[in-house]
Amino acid sequence: MRREFLICVLLAGLTLAAFWPAGRLSFIIFDDTAYVTQNPNVQAGITAQSIVWAFTTSETGNWHPLTWLSHMLDCRLFGLNAGGHHGMNVGLHVINVLLLFVLLRTTTGAIWRSAIAAALFAWHPLRLESVVWVSERKDVLSGFFFLLTLLCYASFAQKSEVRSQKSEFGNPASGYYWLALIFFALGLMSKPMLVTVPIILLLLDYWPLGRIAERGVRSAESKGTYRRLTLTALARRSDAKTAQLWALLTEKLPFLALSLASGIVTIWAQDQGGAISTLDQLPLAVRLANALAAYGSYLGKFFWPVNLSIFYPFTGVHAAAVLISAVLLAGVSAFCLWQARSRPCLLVGWCWFAVMLLPVIGLLQVGRQSLADRYTYLPSIGLSLLSVWGVAGWTAAGRFARAWLIAAAAAMLLGCFLDTRHQLRYWRDSITLLGHSLEVTPAKNCVGHWALGNAYLESGNLGAAVEHYHAALVIAPNFQEVHYQLGGVLLRQKKYAEAEAEFAEALRLNDHDFNAHLGLGHALVHQEKYAEAQAEYARALALKPDNAAAKQALVGATLKAEGEKALANFYDTLKVQPTPEIQVQIAAILTIQGKFQEAKEHYLAALQLKPDSPDVLNNLAWLLTTCPDPQVRDGAQAVRYAERACALTQSRETTLVGTLAAAYAEAGRFEDAVKTAGKACALASASGQPELLQKNQELLELYRRQQTYREMDNTNSIRAGSLK
């Protein structure tokens, strides 16, 4: 036990050392936005409302409520501090490594082989995506429950007296069986890729548990004994073996039922999210060819992990790659079957790898990728078994061969460790990661260009963003998301006619895109096409009737369309009825028209008439804080007005507290801005205001980077999509 304990300490310590830099990584623009940074339901933490949402949503095209709950817990513990989220992933991976070692040690009895296989699983560069990508929490979390399932099942199998007719569910070991079933259900609720577990359990029955006895009568008996067996004896043996297999299959029925249920729910969720490609989009023959090529690619990356990328584009399948992969798969399969009687570990390891990849191999195509490193997290355990146990059989050749094998194993593990640390450098931020992806993948990586454009947009480098959006459109002219994002950048660059064209193209490809309708409306307003803008805002509202931004935009367009007439009426009213309400209406119209100095004067006039109006104080503070005109901005004065507004409302209004946070940032008081923005997020969460929560969370991230907020058109949200 002391030796096992020391090995566990060594495995845990070196795995932590391999992934330690992950604690300094940031969120990335792929999927982390959907899973954490732009998801108000997750950021609200674990509440009754968020739990219901987690179990009923099909967001991101998946049904994995436990994964959502784990992200909610992280937000409760760490907020949007990326280091905490990464640390949780690394911690789960370390636990999984130890669980794998314990599983192999207890089922095979081989301590050093188990340690090497666990280390290979732990430090292999293919683990990077699953461990250091926050959105891939589902990999390490499902892996945790998967290994607990196997451990409990192994305990059940080892403690049960498996008879020739049936398994004894009435004995004390049956508790382990039900625990295995519970952990399996939890694993499916973390990631449905575990649907192949019933087959994995049967593989474990074959080896190393040895529950499938007499893998062939000839292997159990000598040839002479076999000749002396009567036909009656052979028949009895055959009947006993059939009964035994039937009992083992019966054990798996509850697991199979859970797998089927999970599969049905997953297909529904992916269909709801529009993630599944139809046969018209991707014919079955192409899928089969890509699946064969993908198997070959996964094998190649396991034994030679170079040119790893967060995204591998689907650029068509080359006949040569398919043929080579088919020959390789057939050859390995034939060899493992040939060796099955003498070395069953080879067949189990190979089938483990091949079977666990089936749900994600592309026959049911989800997303735009041809393969993904993260999909190997659990299937690669099979290759580790095949490699370690297969090579370990050569140690019988003598002391010299044994020494060489030990040296080779040490070199292999050291190489994996160092390569993982090397590859971690590319994950420090989205621009570095996606830039590397474009370097190592084929030129037709339109998704890579789109994502890198989004990363540059997030960083404020609009020129580089436009460059990569155009590169993406050269490869895929009908890439709707790119047209939308490009329209938003052009709008920020005040190229309104070009922005209009991009938004219009995005809507041609998808007329139900709320944000594209909103963006087109903004582009039309800037060209003084007010009637057309009103129509676009109305279409946006038809898609999201309760959206405050669309309502405000429609009012703004209407005011601009009738702005001068409305102003004249308000000015006439002001002469006979100088109320603060009229002053505020005039200030609002002037702000929309870009006459910020005049708007400020009217807000001040309203404040003179009603000094203790929280709304007037808030509106004036917001103008002084976020106005694009530096001559109007005044952070110190904005703080005074915003603090007064919050004091009058006991700091209970989300909007007013959010304004105060922005004012603090404008005044250079970023520590106060972060603290106050956090209060605004808490208020929005407690009062059930998801849009305000998301807005204040975005502002909070700005203040943490010591950046101020400027009021501008609402068309610059980055929709990074999901890789699934």
FIPAFI-990557 format. One record per residue (C-alpha): residue in three letters; x, y, z. Coordinates in steps of 0.5 Angstrom, whole numbers. Example, Ala and Ser with C-alpha at 12.3 -4.5 7.8 and 13.67 -1.06 7.14 Angstrom:
% FIPAFI-990557
{ALA; {25; -9; 16}};
{SER; {27; -2; 14}};
This chain:
% FIPAFI-990557
{MET; {0; 0; 0}};
{ARG; {6; 5; 1}};
{ARG; {8; 4; -6}};
{GLU; {2; 5; -9}};
{PHE; {1; 11; -4}};
{LEU; {7; 14; -7}};
{ILE; {6; 13; -14}};
{CYS; {-1; 17; -13}};
{VAL; {3; 22; -10}};
{LEU; {8; 22; -16}};
{LEU; {2; 22; -21}};
{ALA; {-2; 28; -18}};
{GLY; {4; 32; -17}};
{LEU; {7; 31; -24}};
{THR; {0; 32; -27}};
{LEU; {-1; 39; -23}};
{ALA; {6; 41; -25}};
{ALA; {5; 39; -33}};
{PHE; {-2; 44; -33}};
{TRP; {0; 49; -27}};
{PRO; {1; 55; -32}};
{ALA; {-7; 54; -34}};
{GLY; {-8; 58; -28}};
{ARG; {-6; 64; -31}};
{LEU; {-10; 63; -38}};
{SER; {-16; 67; -39}};
{PHE; {-22; 65; -42}};
{ILE; {-22; 64; -50}};
{ILE; {-27; 66; -55}};
{PHE; {-29; 59; -57}};
{ASP; {-35; 57; -53}};
{ASP; {-33; 60; -46}};
{THR; {-37; 66; -48}};
{ALA; {-43; 61; -49}};
{TYR; {-42; 57; -43}};
{VAL; {-39; 62; -38}};
{THR; {-37; 70; -40}};
{GLN; {-44; 71; -43}};
{ASN; {-49; 67; -40}};
{PRO; {-53; 70; -35}};
{ASN; {-56; 64; -33}};
{VAL; {-49; 61; -31}};
{GLN; {-47; 67; -28}};
{ALA; {-53; 67; -23}};
{GLY; {-50; 62; -19}};
{ILE; {-54; 56; -17}};
{THR; {-61; 58; -15}};
{ALA; {-67; 55; -16}};
{GLN; {-69; 58; -22}};
{SER; {-62; 56; -25}};
{ILE; {-62; 49; -23}};
{VAL; {-69; 49; -27}};
{TRP; {-66; 52; -33}};
{ALA; {-60; 47; -33}};
{PHE; {-64; 41; -33}};
{THR; {-69; 44; -39}};
{THR; {-64; 48; -43}};
{SER; {-62; 45; -50}};
{GLU; {-57; 51; -51}};
{THR; {-50; 50; -54}};
{GLY; {-54; 44; -57}};
{ASN; {-53; 39; -51}};
{TRP; {-57; 37; -45}};
{HIS; {-52; 36; -40}};
{PRO; {-55; 39; -33}};
{LEU; {-49; 37; -29}};
{THR; {-44; 41; -33}};
{TRP; {-48; 47; -33}};
{LEU; {-49; 46; -25}};
{SER; {-41; 46; -25}};
{HIS; {-40; 52; -28}};
{MET; {-45; 56; -24}};
{LEU; {-41; 53; -18}};
{ASP; {-35; 56; -21}};
{CYS; {-38; 63; -22}};
{ARG; {-41; 63; -15}};
{LEU; {-34; 61; -12}};
{PHE; {-29; 65; -17}};
{GLY; {-34; 70; -21}};
{LEU; {-31; 71; -28}};
{ASN; {-24; 70; -25}};
{ALA; {-21; 65; -31}};
{GLY; {-16; 62; -26}};
{GLY; {-21; 59; -22}};
{HIS; {-25; 56; -27}};
{HIS; {-18; 53; -30}};
{GLY; {-16; 50; -23}};
{MET; {-23; 46; -23}};
{ASN; {-21; 43; -29}};
{VAL; {-14; 41; -27}};
{GLY; {-16; 39; -21}};
{LEU; {-22; 34; -24}};
{HIS; {-16; 31; -29}};
{VAL; {-12; 30; -23}};
{ILE; {-17; 26; -19}};
{ASN; {-19; 22; -26}};
{VAL; {-11; 20; -27}};
{LEU; {-11; 17; -20}};
{LEU; {-18; 14; -21}};
{LEU; {-15; 11; -27}};
{PHE; {-9; 8; -23}};
{VAL; {-13; 5; -18}};
{LEU; {-18; 2; -23}};
{LEU; {-12; -1; -27}};
{ARG; {-8; -3; -21}};
{THR; {-14; -7; -17}};
{THR; {-17; -10; -24}};
{THR; {-10; -13; -27}};
{GLY; {-6; -13; -21}};
{ALA; {0; -10; -25}};
{ILE; {2; -4; -21}};
{TRP; {8; -1; -26}};
{ARG; {4; -2; -32}};
{SER; {-2; 1; -29}};
{ALA; {2; 7; -27}};
{ILE; {5; 8; -34}};
{ALA; {-2; 8; -37}};
{ALA; {-4; 13; -32}};
{ALA; {2; 17; -33}};
{LEU; {1; 17; -41}};
{PHE; {-7; 19; -40}};
{ALA; {-5; 24; -36}};
{TRP; {1; 28; -39}};
{HIS; {-1; 26; -47}};
{PRO; {-1; 33; -51}};
{LEU; {-8; 31; -53}};
{ARG; {-11; 32; -46}};
{LEU; {-10; 40; -47}};
{GLU; {-16; 41; -50}};
{SER; {-20; 38; -45}};
{VAL; {-16; 40; -39}};
{VAL; {-15; 47; -40}};
{TRP; {-21; 49; -44}};
{VAL; {-26; 52; -39}};
{SER; {-32; 50; -44}};
{GLU; {-29; 43; -44}};
{ARG; {-31; 42; -37}};
{LYS; {-36; 36; -39}};
{ASP; {-30; 32; -41}};
{VAL; {-26; 32; -34}};
{LEU; {-33; 32; -31}};
{SER; {-36; 26; -35}};
{GLY; {-29; 22; -34}};
{PHE; {-30; 23; -27}};
{PHE; {-36; 19; -26}};
{PHE; {-34; 15; -32}};
{LEU; {-28; 12; -28}};
{LEU; {-33; 12; -22}};
{THR; {-38; 7; -26}};
{LEU; {-32; 3; -28}};
{LEU; {-29; 2; -21}};
{CYS; {-36; 1; -18}};
{TYR; {-37; -4; -23}};
{ALA; {-31; -8; -22}};
{SER; {-32; -8; -15}};
{PHE; {-39; -11; -16}};
{ALA; {-36; -16; -21}};
{GLN; {-30; -18; -16}};
{LYS; {-34; -19; -10}};
{SER; {-40; -23; -13}};
{GLU; {-39; -30; -14}};
{VAL; {-41; -31; -22}};
{ARG; {-45; -37; -23}};
{SER; {-46; -41; -29}};
{GLN; {-53; -39; -29}};
{LYS; {-54; -32; -27}};
{SER; {-51; -26; -23}};
{GLU; {-53; -26; -15}};
{PHE; {-56; -19; -15}};
{GLY; {-58; -21; -8}};
{ASN; {-51; -21; -5}};
{PRO; {-48; -15; -1}};
{ALA; {-44; -13; -8}};
{SER; {-50; -11; -11}};
{GLY; {-50; -4; -8}};
{TYR; {-43; -3; -12}};
{TYR; {-48; -5; -18}};
{TRP; {-53; 0; -16}};
{LEU; {-47; 5; -15}};
{ALA; {-44; 4; -22}};
{LEU; {-51; 5; -25}};
{ILE; {-52; 12; -21}};
{PHE; {-45; 14; -23}};
{PHE; {-47; 12; -30}};
{ALA; {-53; 17; -30}};
{LEU; {-49; 23; -27}};
{GLY; {-44; 22; -33}};
{LEU; {-49; 22; -38}};
{MET; {-52; 28; -35}};
{SER; {-45; 31; -36}};
{LYS; {-43; 29; -43}};
{PRO; {-47; 24; -47}};
{MET; {-41; 21; -50}};
{LEU; {-41; 16; -45}};
{VAL; {-47; 12; -48}};
{THR; {-42; 7; -50}};
{VAL; {-41; 5; -43}};
{PRO; {-45; -2; -43}};
{ILE; {-40; -4; -49}};
{ILE; {-34; -2; -44}};
{LEU; {-37; -6; -39}};
{LEU; {-37; -12; -43}};
{LEU; {-30; -11; -45}};
{LEU; {-28; -11; -38}};
{ASP; {-32; -17; -37}};
{TYR; {-27; -20; -42}};
{TRP; {-21; -17; -39}};
{PRO; {-18; -16; -34}};
{LEU; {-24; -18; -30}};
{GLY; {-25; -25; -33}};
{ARG; {-32; -26; -32}};
{ILE; {-33; -29; -39}};
{ALA; {-30; -36; -38}};
{GLU; {-27; -41; -43}};
{ARG; {-25; -36; -49}};
{GLY; {-25; -42; -53}};
{VAL; {-25; -49; -51}};
{ARG; {-19; -51; -54}};
{SER; {-15; -45; -50}};
{ALA; {-18; -48; -43}};
{GLU; {-16; -55; -45}};
{SER; {-11; -59; -48}};
{LYS; {-12; -62; -55}};
{GLY; {-12; -69; -52}};
{THR; {-17; -67; -47}};
{TYR; {-21; -64; -52}};
{ARG; {-21; -70; -56}};
{ARG; {-24; -74; -50}};
{LEU; {-29; -70; -49}};
{THR; {-36; -73; -51}};
{LEU; {-41; -69; -55}};
{THR; {-46; -69; -49}};
{ALA; {-40; -66; -45}};
{LEU; {-39; -61; -50}};
{ALA; {-46; -59; -51}};
{ARG; {-47; -58; -43}};
{ARG; {-41; -53; -43}};
{SER; {-44; -49; -49}};
{ASP; {-50; -49; -45}};
{ALA; {-47; -46; -39}};
{LYS; {-43; -41; -43}};
{THR; {-49; -39; -47}};
{ALA; {-52; -38; -40}};
{GLN; {-46; -34; -37}};
{LEU; {-46; -29; -43}};
{TRP; {-54; -28; -42}};
{ALA; {-53; -27; -35}};
{LEU; {-47; -22; -36}};
{LEU; {-52; -18; -42}};
{THR; {-58; -18; -37}};
{GLU; {-53; -14; -32}};
{LYS; {-52; -9; -38}};
{LEU; {-60; -8; -39}};
{PRO; {-61; -2; -34}};
{PHE; {-54; 1; -37}};
{LEU; {-57; 0; -44}};
{ALA; {-63; 4; -42}};
{LEU; {-60; 10; -40}};
{SER; {-56; 10; -46}};
{LEU; {-62; 10; -50}};
{ALA; {-65; 15; -46}};
{SER; {-59; 20; -46}};
{GLY; {-58; 19; -54}};
{ILE; {-65; 21; -55}};
{VAL; {-65; 27; -51}};
{THR; {-58; 29; -54}};
{ILE; {-61; 28; -61}};
{TRP; {-67; 33; -59}};
{ALA; {-62; 38; -56}};
{GLN; {-57; 38; -62}};
{ASP; {-63; 38; -67}};
{GLN; {-66; 44; -63}};
{GLY; {-59; 48; -63}};
{GLY; {-59; 47; -71}};
{ALA; {-52; 43; -70}};
{ILE; {-54; 37; -74}};
{SER; {-52; 37; -81}};
{THR; {-57; 34; -86}};
{LEU; {-56; 28; -91}};
{ASP; {-57; 34; -96}};
{GLN; {-51; 38; -93}};
{LEU; {-47; 32; -92}};
{PRO; {-48; 25; -95}};
{LEU; {-47; 19; -92}};
{ALA; {-42; 17; -96}};
{VAL; {-38; 23; -94}};
{ARG; {-39; 22; -87}};
{LEU; {-37; 14; -87}};
{ALA; {-30; 16; -91}};
{ASN; {-29; 22; -86}};
{ALA; {-30; 17; -80}};
{LEU; {-25; 12; -83}};
{ALA; {-20; 18; -84}};
{ALA; {-21; 21; -77}};
{TYR; {-20; 14; -74}};
{GLY; {-13; 14; -77}};
{SER; {-12; 21; -75}};
{TYR; {-13; 20; -68}};
{LEU; {-8; 14; -68}};
{GLY; {-3; 18; -71}};
{LYS; {-4; 24; -66}};
{PHE; {-3; 19; -61}};
{PHE; {3; 16; -63}};
{TRP; {6; 23; -66}};
{PRO; {2; 29; -63}};
{VAL; {4; 35; -67}};
{ASN; {1; 40; -71}};
{LEU; {-5; 40; -65}};
{SER; {-11; 45; -67}};
{ILE; {-17; 47; -63}};
{PHE; {-21; 46; -70}};
{TYR; {-20; 42; -76}};
{PRO; {-24; 44; -81}};
{PHE; {-28; 39; -86}};
{THR; {-25; 41; -92}};
{GLY; {-27; 34; -96}};
{VAL; {-24; 27; -95}};
{HIS; {-18; 25; -100}};
{ALA; {-18; 18; -102}};
{ALA; {-11; 16; -100}};
{ALA; {-12; 18; -93}};
{VAL; {-19; 14; -93}};
{LEU; {-15; 8; -96}};
{ILE; {-9; 8; -91}};
{SER; {-14; 9; -85}};
{ALA; {-18; 3; -87}};
{VAL; {-12; -1; -88}};
{LEU; {-9; 1; -82}};
{LEU; {-15; -1; -78}};
{ALA; {-16; -7; -81}};
{GLY; {-9; -9; -80}};
{VAL; {-9; -7; -72}};
{SER; {-16; -11; -72}};
{ALA; {-14; -17; -75}};
{PHE; {-7; -17; -70}};
{CYS; {-11; -16; -64}};
{LEU; {-16; -22; -66}};
{TRP; {-11; -26; -67}};
{GLN; {-7; -25; -61}};
{ALA; {-14; -25; -57}};
{ARG; {-13; -32; -53}};
{SER; {-6; -30; -51}};
{ARG; {-6; -23; -50}};
{PRO; {-14; -21; -49}};
{CYS; {-11; -14; -47}};
{LEU; {-10; -12; -54}};
{LEU; {-17; -13; -56}};
{VAL; {-20; -10; -50}};
{GLY; {-15; -4; -51}};
{TRP; {-17; -3; -59}};
{CYS; {-24; -4; -58}};
{TRP; {-24; 1; -52}};
{PHE; {-21; 6; -57}};
{ALA; {-26; 5; -63}};
{VAL; {-32; 4; -59}};
{MET; {-32; 10; -55}};
{LEU; {-30; 14; -61}};
{LEU; {-36; 12; -65}};
{PRO; {-41; 17; -62}};
{VAL; {-37; 23; -64}};
{ILE; {-33; 20; -70}};
{GLY; {-38; 24; -75}};
{LEU; {-43; 19; -77}};
{LEU; {-48; 24; -74}};
{GLN; {-44; 30; -76}};
{VAL; {-45; 36; -71}};
{GLY; {-41; 42; -72}};
{ARG; {-36; 44; -77}};
{GLN; {-30; 40; -75}};
{SER; {-28; 34; -78}};
{LEU; {-25; 31; -72}};
{ALA; {-23; 34; -65}};
{ASP; {-17; 33; -60}};
{ARG; {-22; 33; -54}};
{TYR; {-26; 27; -57}};
{THR; {-20; 23; -55}};
{TYR; {-20; 24; -47}};
{LEU; {-23; 17; -45}};
{PRO; {-22; 13; -52}};
{SER; {-15; 14; -51}};
{ILE; {-15; 10; -45}};
{GLY; {-16; 4; -49}};
{LEU; {-10; 6; -53}};
{SER; {-6; 7; -47}};
{LEU; {-8; 0; -45}};
{LEU; {-6; -3; -52}};
{SER; {1; 0; -52}};
{VAL; {3; -1; -45}};
{TRP; {0; -8; -44}};
{GLY; {2; -10; -51}};
{VAL; {9; -8; -50}};
{ALA; {10; -10; -43}};
{GLY; {10; -17; -46}};
{TRP; {17; -17; -49}};
{THR; {20; -16; -42}};
{ALA; {20; -24; -42}};
{ALA; {25; -23; -47}};
{GLY; {31; -22; -42}};
{ARG; {34; -17; -37}};
{PHE; {37; -13; -43}};
{ALA; {30; -12; -47}};
{ARG; {27; -10; -40}};
{ALA; {32; -5; -39}};
{TRP; {31; -2; -46}};
{LEU; {23; -2; -45}};
{ILE; {24; 2; -38}};
{ALA; {28; 7; -41}};
{ALA; {24; 8; -47}};
{ALA; {17; 8; -43}};
{ALA; {21; 14; -39}};
{ALA; {23; 17; -45}};
{MET; {16; 17; -48}};
{LEU; {13; 20; -41}};
{LEU; {18; 25; -41}};
{GLY; {17; 27; -48}};
{CYS; {9; 28; -47}};
{PHE; {10; 32; -41}};
{LEU; {15; 37; -44}};
{ASP; {11; 37; -50}};
{THR; {4; 39; -46}};
{ARG; {8; 44; -43}};
{HIS; {10; 47; -49}};
{GLN; {3; 47; -53}};
{LEU; {0; 50; -47}};
{ARG; {4; 57; -49}};
{TYR; {-1; 57; -55}};
{TRP; {-7; 57; -50}};
{ARG; {-5; 64; -46}};
{ASP; {-10; 68; -50}};
{SER; {-15; 67; -56}};
{ILE; {-11; 71; -61}};
{THR; {-5; 66; -60}};
{LEU; {-9; 60; -60}};
{LEU; {-13; 61; -66}};
{GLY; {-7; 64; -70}};
{HIS; {-3; 58; -68}};
{SER; {-9; 54; -71}};
{LEU; {-9; 57; -78}};
{GLU; {-2; 56; -78}};
{VAL; {-2; 48; -77}};
{THR; {-9; 47; -81}};
{PRO; {-11; 47; -88}};
{ALA; {-11; 54; -92}};
{LYS; {-19; 53; -92}};
{ASN; {-20; 54; -85}};
{CYS; {-26; 59; -86}};
{VAL; {-28; 58; -78}};
{GLY; {-21; 59; -76}};
{HIS; {-21; 66; -80}};
{TRP; {-28; 68; -77}};
{ALA; {-26; 66; -70}};
{LEU; {-19; 70; -70}};
{GLY; {-23; 76; -73}};
{ASN; {-27; 75; -67}};
{ALA; {-21; 75; -62}};
{TYR; {-18; 81; -66}};
{LEU; {-25; 85; -65}};
{GLU; {-25; 83; -58}};
{SER; {-18; 86; -57}};
{GLY; {-20; 92; -61}};
{ASN; {-16; 91; -67}};
{LEU; {-21; 93; -72}};
{GLY; {-17; 92; -78}};
{ALA; {-14; 85; -77}};
{ALA; {-21; 83; -75}};
{VAL; {-24; 86; -82}};
{GLU; {-18; 82; -85}};
{HIS; {-20; 75; -83}};
{TYR; {-27; 76; -84}};
{HIS; {-25; 78; -91}};
{ALA; {-21; 71; -91}};
{ALA; {-26; 67; -88}};
{LEU; {-31; 70; -94}};
{VAL; {-26; 68; -99}};
{ILE; {-27; 61; -97}};
{ALA; {-34; 61; -95}};
{PRO; {-38; 66; -98}};
{ASN; {-45; 64; -95}};
{PHE; {-42; 64; -88}};
{GLN; {-48; 68; -85}};
{GLU; {-44; 69; -78}};
{VAL; {-38; 73; -81}};
{HIS; {-43; 77; -85}};
{TYR; {-46; 79; -79}};
{GLN; {-39; 81; -75}};
{LEU; {-36; 84; -81}};
{GLY; {-43; 89; -81}};
{GLY; {-42; 91; -74}};
{VAL; {-34; 92; -75}};
{LEU; {-36; 97; -81}};
{LEU; {-41; 100; -77}};
{ARG; {-36; 102; -72}};
{GLN; {-31; 104; -77}};
{LYS; {-37; 109; -80}};
{LYS; {-37; 105; -86}};
{TYR; {-45; 105; -86}};
{ALA; {-46; 103; -93}};
{GLU; {-42; 98; -93}};
{ALA; {-44; 95; -86}};
{GLU; {-51; 96; -89}};
{ALA; {-49; 91; -95}};
{GLU; {-46; 86; -90}};
{PHE; {-52; 86; -85}};
{ALA; {-57; 85; -91}};
{GLU; {-53; 79; -94}};
{ALA; {-53; 76; -87}};
{LEU; {-61; 77; -87}};
{ARG; {-61; 74; -94}};
{LEU; {-58; 68; -91}};
{ASN; {-62; 68; -85}};
{ASP; {-68; 72; -84}};
{HIS; {-69; 70; -77}};
{ASP; {-63; 73; -74}};
{PHE; {-65; 78; -69}};
{ASN; {-58; 82; -68}};
{ALA; {-57; 83; -76}};
{HIS; {-64; 86; -76}};
{LEU; {-62; 91; -71}};
{GLY; {-55; 92; -74}};
{LEU; {-58; 94; -81}};
{GLY; {-63; 98; -77}};
{HIS; {-57; 102; -74}};
{ALA; {-53; 102; -81}};
{LEU; {-60; 105; -84}};
{VAL; {-61; 110; -78}};
{HIS; {-54; 113; -80}};
{GLN; {-55; 114; -87}};
{GLU; {-62; 118; -85}};
{LYS; {-66; 112; -88}};
{TYR; {-71; 113; -82}};
{ALA; {-77; 109; -85}};
{GLU; {-73; 103; -87}};
{ALA; {-69; 103; -80}};
{GLN; {-76; 103; -77}};
{ALA; {-78; 97; -81}};
{GLU; {-72; 93; -79}};
{TYR; {-73; 95; -72}};
{ALA; {-80; 93; -72}};
{ARG; {-78; 86; -75}};
{ALA; {-73; 85; -69}};
{LEU; {-78; 86; -64}};
{ALA; {-82; 81; -68}};
{LEU; {-77; 76; -66}};
{LYS; {-76; 78; -59}};
{PRO; {-82; 82; -57}};
{ASP; {-79; 84; -50}};
{ASN; {-72; 86; -52}};
{ALA; {-71; 93; -49}};
{ALA; {-65; 95; -54}};
{ALA; {-70; 94; -60}};
{LYS; {-75; 98; -57}};
{GLN; {-71; 103; -55}};
{ALA; {-68; 103; -62}};
{LEU; {-75; 103; -65}};
{VAL; {-76; 109; -61}};
{GLY; {-70; 113; -63}};
{ALA; {-71; 112; -70}};
{THR; {-78; 114; -69}};
{LEU; {-75; 121; -66}};
{LYS; {-70; 122; -71}};
{ALA; {-75; 121; -77}};
{GLU; {-79; 126; -73}};
{GLY; {-74; 129; -69}};
{GLU; {-74; 136; -71}};
{LYS; {-82; 137; -71}};
{ALA; {-82; 133; -64}};
{LEU; {-76; 138; -62}};
{ALA; {-81; 144; -64}};
{ASN; {-87; 142; -61}};
{PHE; {-83; 140; -54}};
{TYR; {-80; 147; -55}};
{ASP; {-86; 151; -55}};
{THR; {-89; 147; -49}};
{LEU; {-83; 149; -45}};
{LYS; {-85; 156; -46}};
{VAL; {-91; 155; -43}};
{GLN; {-90; 149; -38}};
{PRO; {-82; 149; -36}};
{THR; {-83; 142; -33}};
{PRO; {-77; 137; -32}};
{GLU; {-80; 132; -36}};
{ILE; {-80; 136; -42}};
{GLN; {-73; 138; -41}};
{VAL; {-71; 131; -41}};
{GLN; {-75; 129; -47}};
{ILE; {-71; 135; -51}};
{ALA; {-65; 132; -48}};
{ALA; {-66; 125; -50}};
{ILE; {-68; 127; -57}};
{LEU; {-61; 132; -57}};
{THR; {-57; 126; -55}};
{ILE; {-60; 121; -61}};
{GLN; {-58; 127; -66}};
{GLY; {-51; 127; -63}};
{LYS; {-52; 134; -60}};
{PHE; {-49; 132; -53}};
{GLN; {-47; 139; -51}};
{GLU; {-54; 142; -52}};
{ALA; {-57; 135; -48}};
{LYS; {-53; 136; -42}};
{GLU; {-55; 143; -41}};
{HIS; {-62; 141; -42}};
{TYR; {-61; 135; -37}};
{LEU; {-58; 141; -32}};
{ALA; {-64; 145; -33}};
{ALA; {-68; 139; -31}};
{LEU; {-64; 138; -25}};
{GLN; {-65; 145; -23}};
{LEU; {-73; 144; -23}};
{LYS; {-72; 137; -19}};
{PRO; {-66; 137; -16}};
{ASP; {-68; 130; -12}};
{SER; {-70; 126; -19}};
{PRO; {-66; 120; -19}};
{ASP; {-68; 119; -26}};
{VAL; {-65; 126; -28}};
{LEU; {-59; 125; -24}};
{ASN; {-58; 118; -27}};
{ASN; {-59; 120; -34}};
{LEU; {-54; 126; -33}};
{ALA; {-49; 122; -30}};
{TRP; {-49; 117; -36}};
{LEU; {-48; 122; -41}};
{LEU; {-42; 125; -37}};
{THR; {-39; 118; -37}};
{THR; {-40; 115; -44}};
{CYS; {-41; 121; -48}};
{PRO; {-37; 120; -55}};
{ASP; {-35; 127; -54}};
{PRO; {-29; 128; -49}};
{GLN; {-31; 136; -49}};
{VAL; {-38; 133; -45}};
{ARG; {-35; 128; -41}};
{ASP; {-33; 129; -34}};
{GLY; {-32; 123; -29}};
{ALA; {-31; 127; -23}};
{GLN; {-38; 130; -24}};
{ALA; {-41; 124; -26}};
{VAL; {-39; 120; -20}};
{ARG; {-43; 126; -16}};
{TYR; {-49; 125; -19}};
{ALA; {-49; 118; -20}};
{GLU; {-48; 117; -12}};
{ARG; {-53; 122; -11}};
{ALA; {-58; 118; -15}};
{CYS; {-56; 111; -11}};
{ALA; {-57; 115; -5}};
{LEU; {-64; 117; -6}};
{THR; {-66; 110; -8}};
{GLN; {-62; 106; -3}};
{SER; {-57; 103; -8}};
{ARG; {-63; 98; -10}};
{GLU; {-64; 100; -17}};
{THR; {-59; 96; -22}};
{THR; {-59; 101; -27}};
{LEU; {-57; 107; -23}};
{VAL; {-52; 102; -19}};
{GLY; {-49; 100; -26}};
{THR; {-48; 108; -28}};
{LEU; {-45; 109; -22}};
{ALA; {-40; 104; -23}};
{ALA; {-39; 107; -30}};
{ALA; {-38; 113; -27}};
{TYR; {-32; 111; -23}};
{ALA; {-29; 108; -28}};
{GLU; {-29; 114; -32}};
{ALA; {-26; 118; -26}};
{GLY; {-20; 113; -26}};
{ARG; {-23; 109; -20}};
{PHE; {-23; 102; -23}};
{GLU; {-23; 99; -16}};
{ASP; {-29; 102; -14}};
{ALA; {-32; 101; -21}};
{VAL; {-31; 93; -21}};
{LYS; {-34; 93; -14}};
{THR; {-40; 97; -16}};
{ALA; {-41; 93; -22}};
{GLY; {-41; 87; -18}};
{LYS; {-46; 90; -14}};
{ALA; {-50; 91; -20}};
{CYS; {-49; 84; -23}};
{ALA; {-52; 82; -16}};
{LEU; {-58; 86; -16}};
{ALA; {-60; 84; -23}};
{SER; {-59; 77; -21}};
{ALA; {-63; 77; -15}};
{SER; {-69; 81; -19}};
{GLY; {-69; 77; -25}};
{GLN; {-66; 82; -30}};
{PRO; {-62; 77; -35}};
{GLU; {-61; 82; -40}};
{LEU; {-58; 87; -35}};
{LEU; {-54; 82; -31}};
{GLN; {-51; 80; -38}};
{LYS; {-49; 88; -40}};
{ASN; {-47; 89; -33}};
{GLN; {-42; 83; -33}};
{GLU; {-39; 85; -40}};
{LEU; {-38; 92; -37}};
{LEU; {-35; 89; -30}};
{GLU; {-30; 85; -35}};
{LEU; {-28; 92; -38}};
{TYR; {-27; 95; -31}};
{ARG; {-22; 89; -29}};
{ARG; {-18; 91; -35}};
{GLN; {-18; 98; -33}};
{GLN; {-22; 100; -39}};
{THR; {-28; 105; -39}};
{TYR; {-34; 105; -43}};
{ARG; {-37; 109; -49}};
{GLU; {-44; 109; -51}};
{MET; {-44; 107; -58}};
{ASP; {-49; 103; -63}};
{ASN; {-51; 96; -60}};
{THR; {-48; 91; -66}};
{ASN; {-41; 89; -63}};
{SER; {-43; 83; -59}};
{ILE; {-38; 78; -61}};
{ARG; {-42; 71; -63}};
{ALA; {-37; 66; -63}};
{GLY; {-41; 60; -64}};
{SER; {-40; 53; -61}};
{LEU; {-35; 48; -63}};
{LYS; {-40; 43; -60}};
